[in-house]
Amino acid sequence: MKTHAALFTASILSAAVVIFTVFFGLKNIYRPAFNASTHKIIIDAGHGLPDGGAVAADGTIESDINLAIARLLNDMLTAAGFECIMTRTDENSICTDGGTIHAKKVSDTKNRVAIARKNSDAFVVSIHMNTYTTPDVHGSQVFYKSGSDISKEIAEEVQRIINLKYQPDNKKTVKPIPSNVYLFKNISNNSILAECGFLTNEDDLKKLKSAEFQQDIAKSIAEVVTFKLIGSDINGN
Ligand SMILES: [Zn+2]
């Protein structure tokens, strides 16, 4: 009898240990890794007319694709509960000064810096397209604000998901945003910069122009940002 009672007690105890471990283990997995919770996102579509950014051989301009992806991201992150601030919402830059294209570009960048500084608690997601001197180089690459752990963690996860789900032959890994990029040199916000692909590569260009791939990229970013910053999926679960 005593043996049975002891066995029964032991079983109850081990069941309790299993339940405790599973429950708190899972809770731990689904907790954001950093206490960097913010509900504000700055979505920065790179460039804007008269500065179209990089231009593909077929005349596609970078600023148009940047805006298309930024708009999708805005829809997804707004639906997930974030307050989103887009640095530009149409094809034009946000310059307020300058006669020459260069002067307009300087004014535009300074205005973007001002938006980020005014919202220093916001996480910045900047969207750009890449180019290279040879047509073989391809694939998305995510950069992060140097010295920011949460930015690096988000960049790594976005890169991992894009490579895994959409670009199995993409060997690119995350890198810090180069220190000479004016916008990021002048702001302290946690940030990532997604170079979504190469306008100089035929396959990348085809994908970047497709609504489906634009959606895939936006979704990859939105899912990771939502999960890491507010600890839920993009549907709020
Ligand atoms: Zn660019």
Boltz pocket constraint, residues with backbone or C-beta under 6 A from the ligand:
constraints:
  - pocket:
      binder: B
      contacts: [[A, 46], [A, 47], [A, 53], [A, 54], [A, 62], [A, 127], [A, 128], [A, 129]]
      max_distance: 6.0
